[in-house]
Amino acid sequence: MKIQEYPRGPTPFPCVRGMEFLSNEICHLSTGDMLREAVANKTENGLRAKAAMDSGALVTDDIVFGIVKDAMKAPECSKGYIIDGLPRTLEQARRMEETGIKSDKVVSFDVPDEVIIERTSGRWIHRASGRTYHSTFAPPKTHAVDDLTGEPLMQRPDDRKEVVVKRLELYHREVNPIKDFYRSMGIFSSIDGNRPMQAVRETLASILDPVFLSLGGKLKQ
């Protein structure tokens, strides 16, 4: 079973009743993790990726797809995989199909832009310790000041509101055509991710369980 996910908020990819196969039998392929592992292990594609990064060039789709294909050969991926973070463009989606990186289901976890902006732009970090605060959900006792040391907190450039808004605009421009592509193939589903985790899990189960069964899988009771 091959699944793609498009998270749009802090909701993790869950595993619940009837869906233990997601953690027990299907591997999770994160493009960032796979890239770092390939570079660390000095695989052929990892060396190509490192050479590109060291020269300041972008890692090409050919290299990324090669790393994904290498990861798909691992024994733990023999019964399927979940791809996280790929494709990022319509061209990548098309090329994935052409090169044999196929999906049985594509799932988008949808969260309203205003919720993402609030959650992301409210994050503050104490650089030395890594302690994280949130201006709404976990505020420090004094604004922008670490509770334990009294040192100033910082906000990552990517977490600033104006940057988050621009990233969301780019997301919509690039991902909406991808959704339409998979929707035309009949394998796309979206989930309201702005709900309690259990509700999201149950909806995900209702989408993926039938796919798993149709591929010959057996749900654990």
Secondary structure, DSSP 8 states (H G I E B T S, - for coil): -EEEEEE-SS------TT-THHHHTSEEEEHHHHHHHHHHHT-HHHHHHHHHHHTT----HHHHHHHHHHHHTSGGGTT-EEEES---SHHHHHHHHHTT---SEEEEEE--HHHHHHHHHTEEE-TTT--EEETTTB--SBTTB-TTT--B-B--GGGSHHHHHHHHHHHHHHHHHHHHHHHHTT-EEEEE-SS-HHHHHHHHHHHHHHHHHHTT-----
